[in-house]
Amino acid sequence: MMNSKEITISCIGSGNMGAALMKGAASAVHPGKIGFADTDRPKAEAVAAYLGAKVYGSNIEAVQKGDYVFLAVKPQIMPLVLEEIAPAVKDGKPLALVSMAAGWSIERIQSCLGVKSPVVRIMPNTPSLISRGVIVMAPSPELPAEKALELEKILSGAGLVDRLEERYMDAVTGLSGSGPAFAYIFIEALADGGVRAGLPRDKALRYAAQTVLGSAAMVLETGKHPGELKDMVTSPGGTTIAGISALENGAFRAATINAVEAAWQRAMELCSAN
């Protein structure tokens, strides 16, 4: 547990990502210091009961009670939520708002609030649900350095936390935000290849998932470039180089790069729309 025993965390929204981050936060602060607010109260109550957290009666109460207030709502809902909580943010105790809404810049959030309150923009990804996510955070200048460090500790229960300038957040959205979906497609395709070669479906899927998991761990744990690790598997005239040749013929690299670029472009479009 963190030394700051009096820290309270509010989460407006109780969907998968909000719940995942609060589950991680519960490893840093007491679960009783975490509270949810959601228009779907039964959903919030179910998540809160699982974590041992509280449920607030309104978004206003969540803001009034929280030192860190997570905005875990869809981008299209953000205007309504910000309009509702703006008076409480302006007139209440100092707090930090933590937004995970794609396309919503810090400047836009502060403009809707009508006050230069500390805002932290984060981009988590779905592996945060099992505490193996990537959570990139960009704090506004108004957030004190010690609070930024405190927030990093709170988020670290959900995975790897890294700090980056906000101008890179759309690229982060395209890579680590959307990337799990691309990885799942690759795992599914690997398994399909195994089935085509005669393996039972359940075995092929298990082998494919573990192969990707182990390969990713080798990149992180050895510090070696993926190309070097690839060469370690690739014998002259062997099976692996035959498979790599097939991937290159199918423009595998280009398709992957294009997928990240398309997601990045869409993130920028969403930002412009807001």
C-alpha positions in Angstrom: 0.0 0.0 0.0 1.1 3.6 -0.6 2.0 5.8 2.3 -0.7 8.3 1.4 -3.5 6.4 3.2 -6.0 9.2 2.8 -6.0 9.2 -1.0 -9.4 8.6 -2.5 -10.0 7.6 -6.1 -13.3 8.1 -8.0 -14.1 6.5 -11.3 -17.0 7.9 -13.4 -18.0 4.9 -15.5 -17.7 1.2 -14.6 -17.0 -0.4 -17.9 -14.2 -2.9 -18.6 -11.3 -0.4 -18.7 -12.4 1.6 -15.7 -12.9 -1.5 -13.7 -9.5 -2.9 -14.8 -7.7 0.3 -13.7 -9.5 0.4 -10.4 -8.6 -3.3 -9.8 -5.0 -2.3 -10.4 -5.4 0.8 -8.1 -6.6 -1.5 -5.3 -3.1 -2.9 -5.1 -1.9 0.7 -4.2 -4.7 2.1 -2.1 -7.3 0.5 0.1 -10.3 -0.6 -1.9 -12.6 1.2 0.5 -11.0 4.5 -0.8 -12.2 3.7 -4.4 -15.6 4.7 -5.6 -17.7 4.4 -8.8 -20.4 6.5 -10.3 -22.4 5.3 -13.2 -25.8 5.9 -14.7 -26.1 2.1 -14.8 -26.0 1.8 -11.0 -26.4 -2.1 -10.8 -23.4 -2.4 -13.0 -21.4 0.0 -10.8 -22.6 -1.9 -7.7 -21.5 -5.3 -9.2 -18.0 -4.0 -9.9 -17.7 -2.2 -6.6 -18.8 -5.3 -4.7 -16.1 -7.4 -6.5 -13.4 -4.9 -5.5 -14.7 -3.9 -2.1 -15.2 -0.4 -3.3 -18.0 2.2 -2.9 -20.7 3.4 -5.2 -21.5 7.2 -5.3 -24.9 8.6 -5.9 -23.8 10.9 -8.7 -20.9 12.2 -10.8 -20.9 15.3 -8.6 -20.4 13.2 -5.5 -17.6 11.3 -7.2 -15.8 14.6 -7.9 -16.3 15.9 -4.4 -14.9 12.7 -2.8 -12.0 12.0 -5.2 -8.4 13.2 -5.1 -8.0 11.5 -8.5 -11.2 11.3 -10.7 -11.0 8.9 -13.6 -13.2 9.7 -16.6 -13.9 6.2 -17.9 -16.6 7.2 -20.3 -17.0 7.0 -24.1 -15.7 10.1 -26.1 -19.2 11.0 -27.2 -20.4 11.1 -23.5 -17.6 13.4 -22.4 -19.3 16.8 -23.2 -22.3 15.9 -21.0 -20.1 14.6 -18.1 -17.8 17.6 -18.2 -20.7 20.0 -18.2 -22.2 18.3 -15.2 -19.0 18.1 -13.1 -17.6 21.5 -14.1 -19.1 23.5 -11.1 -17.8 20.8 -8.6 -14.3 20.9 -10.2 -14.2 24.7 -10.0 -15.5 25.1 -6.5 -14.3 21.9 -4.8 -11.0 20.7 -3.3 -7.9 20.3 -5.5 -8.0 17.2 -7.6 -6.7 15.6 -10.8 -8.9 14.4 -13.6 -7.7 11.4 -15.5 -9.2 10.9 -18.9 -8.9 7.9 -21.2 -11.2 9.2 -23.9 -9.6 8.8 -27.3 -9.4 12.1 -29.2 -10.0 14.3 -26.2 -7.0 16.6 -25.6 -6.1 18.1 -22.3 -6.8 21.6 -23.6 -10.3 20.6 -24.8 -11.1 19.1 -21.4 -9.9 22.2 -19.6 -11.9 24.4 -22.0 -15.1 22.5 -21.3 -14.5 22.7 -17.6 -13.7 26.4 -17.8 -10.8 26.0 -15.4 -7.1 25.0 -15.7 -7.6 22.1 -13.4 -4.8 19.4 -13.5 -5.7 16.9 -16.2 -3.9 13.7 -17.1 -4.6 12.0 -20.4 -4.0 8.3 -20.4 -4.2 5.5 -23.0 -4.5 2.1 -21.5 -5.1 -1.1 -23.5 -7.2 -4.2 -22.8 -4.5 -6.4 -21.3 -4.9 -4.0 -18.3 -7.8 -6.3 -17.5 -5.2 -8.9 -16.4 -2.6 -6.5 -15.0 -0.4 -6.8 -18.1 -1.4 -3.7 -20.0 0.4 -0.7 -21.4 -0.7 2.6 -19.8 0.8 5.7 -21.3 0.2 8.9 -19.4 0.6 12.6 -20.3 0.0 15.0 -17.4 -0.8 18.7 -17.8 1.7 21.2 -16.4 -0.8 21.9 -13.6 -0.2 18.5 -12.0 2.5 18.7 -9.3 5.4 16.3 -9.9 4.7 14.4 -6.7 1.1 13.8 -7.8 2.3 12.5 -11.2 4.6 10.0 -9.4 1.7 9.0 -7.1 -0.6 8.4 -10.1 2.1 6.3 -11.8 2.1 4.0 -8.7 -1.7 3.9 -8.8 -1.8 2.9 -12.4 1.1 0.4 -12.2 -1.1 -2.3 -10.7 -2.7 -2.6 -14.2 0.6 -3.0 -16.1 3.5 -1.1 -17.6 3.2 2.7 -17.0 5.2 5.1 -19.2 5.1 8.9 -19.4 5.0 10.6 -22.8 4.3 14.1 -24.2 0.6 14.5 -25.2 1.5 15.1 -28.8 2.3 11.4 -29.2 -1.0 10.1 -27.7 -2.7 9.6 -31.1 0.2 7.4 -32.2 0.0 5.5 -28.9 -3.7 4.9 -29.6 -2.8 3.4 -33.0 0.0 1.2 -31.6 -0.7 0.0 -28.1 -4.3 1.0 -27.9 -5.5 -0.8 -31.0 -2.5 -3.2 -31.1 -4.1 -6.0 -29.0 -6.8 -6.5 -31.7 -4.0 -6.9 -34.3 -2.2 -9.3 -32.1 -5.4 -11.4 -31.6 -5.9 -11.6 -35.3 -2.3 -12.9 -35.7 -2.8 -15.5 -32.9 -6.0 -16.6 -34.6 -4.3 -16.8 -37.9 -1.4 -18.8 -36.4 -3.9 -21.2 -34.9 -5.7 -21.5 -38.3 -2.4 -22.4 -39.9 -1.9 -25.1 -37.3 -5.3 -26.5 -37.9 -4.7 -26.5 -41.7 -1.5 -28.5 -41.0 -3.6 -31.1 -39.0 -3.4 -29.9 -35.4 -6.6 -30.1 -33.2 -8.1 -26.6 -32.8 -7.7 -26.3 -29.0 -4.1 -27.4 -29.2 -3.3 -25.0 -32.1 -4.8 -22.0 -30.3 -3.0 -22.8 -27.1 0.4 -23.2 -28.9 -0.2 -20.0 -30.9 -1.0 -17.9 -27.9 1.9 -19.2 -25.8 4.3 -18.7 -28.8 3.3 -15.0 -29.1 3.5 -14.5 -25.3 6.9 -16.1 -25.1 8.2 -14.3 -28.1 7.1 -10.9 -26.6 8.7 -11.8 -23.3 12.0 -12.5 -25.0 12.0 -9.0 -26.7 11.4 -7.4 -23.3 13.6 -9.5 -21.1 16.6 -9.9 -23.4 16.7 -6.4 -24.8 17.6 -7.8 -28.2 16.2 -6.4 -31.4 13.3 -8.5 -32.8 15.3 -8.9 -36.0 18.2 -10.5 -34.1 15.8 -12.8 -32.3 14.2 -13.7 -35.6 17.5 -14.6 -37.0 18.1 -17.0 -34.1 15.2 -19.1 -35.3 15.9 -18.9 -39.0 18.3 -21.6 -40.3 19.5 -21.5 -43.9 17.1 -23.3 -46.2 14.9 -24.3 -43.2 11.3 -24.2 -42.4 11.2 -20.8 -40.7 12.7 -18.9 -43.7 10.1 -20.6 -45.9 7.4 -19.3 -43.7 9.0 -15.8 -43.5 9.1 -15.7 -47.3 5.4 -16.5 -47.4 4.7 -13.6 -45.0 6.8 -11.2 -47.1 4.9 -12.3 -50.2 1.7 -11.5 -48.4 3.0 -8.0 -47.4 2.7 -8.9 -43.7 5.0 -6.1 -42.5 3.3 -3.5 -44.8 -0.2 -4.6 -43.7 0.8 -4.3 -40.0 2.3 -0.9 -40.5 -0.7 0.3 -42.4 -3.0 -1.0 -39.7 -1.2 1.1 -37.0 -1.2 4.1 -39.3 -4.9 3.8 -40.1 -5.7 3.6 -36.3 -3.5 6.6 -35.7 -5.2 8.6 -38.5 -8.6 7.7 -37.0 -7.5 8.9 -33.6 -6.5 12.2 -35.1 -9.9 12.5 -36.8 -11.6 12.0 -33.5 -9.5 14.7 -32.0 -10.3 17.1 -34.8 -14.0 16.3 -34.4 -13.9 17.3 -30.8 
